[in-house]
Amino acid sequence: MSLACKVCFIGAGNMAQALIGGLIAQGVAPENIIAAAPSEKTRQRLAEQGLQTFADNAEAVEQADVVILSVKPQILPIALASLQGKLDNKLLISVIAGAKVETIAKLAQTARIVRVMPNTPALVQAGAHGLYATDAVNQADRELATQIIEATGMGIWVNAEDQIDAVTAVSGSGPAYFFYMMDSMIRAGKNLGLDEETAKQLTLQTALGAAQMAINSDLSPAELRKNVTSPNGTTQAALEVFDRMHISQNIQVALAAAKKRSQELAQEFSDKTI
């Protein structure tokens, strides 16, 4: 990957480090990546990778074309207060959960904003990220944001900001749902007589294989499920239990609750901040 610009990270936590690692792995020169972090230890670790590092946010963004906000939500007002008037002609990308573009725009005094809902598999370059842009973001900005975010996985653009709450429910929180299922299957395997390591290895490889099949196949997950469900067989016996316990309906109710909570948290954050 070649980026004809310099990217500055405000905050260098897990998601920022995932993006930095992804960009470098894709061939972006470390000297084109800037990071601002209050921790001297963090700055030293990033400097050892070849990045330019700063303790001062305003100083860090001076050379940047793209600024990525990756601080904790409660720190956002302080971080952006120091950047007012410093973001002209810069694309601002936020990976901060719950921070609406209206909130960011008022704090940063800029409208050229892309909001991203990432998820934790970005740490292994397998993220699924939702992106939303304000009207001030042009097509070139969108392509640049996509290029940066997809250094850690896939990026999907949504047309309305409220869809970010649905993205949060599906993919933002989604890894935890699959971890829950994995943990339940490992427990079940142990109850059925397998040792824990065997149950774990079988479960994790099965999850990986099923995901890979779904990604590579032209068939829908529902069709793939039917293909591996023999009439009156073992799979059908298990799926009939799922149906009796309304597992599918309960998953839909759970994700609706996650979306609602995402909306509530965003509004609470906006009310506190503005």
Buried (B, 14 or more C-beta within 10 A) or exposed (E): EEBEBBBBBBBBBEBBBBBBBBBBEBEBEBEBBBBBBEEEEBBEBBEEBEBBBBEEBBEBBEEBBBBBBBBEBEBBBEBBEBBEEBBEEBBBBBBBBBBBBBBBBBBBEBBBBBBBBBBBBBBEBBBBBBBBBBEBBEEEBBEBBBBBBBBBBEBBBBEEBEBBBBBBBBBBBBBEBEEEEBEEBBEEBBEEEBEEEEBBEBBEEEBEEBEEBEEEEEEEEEEBBEEEBEEEEEEEEEBEEEEEEEEEEEEEEBBEEBBEBBBEBBEEBBEEBE
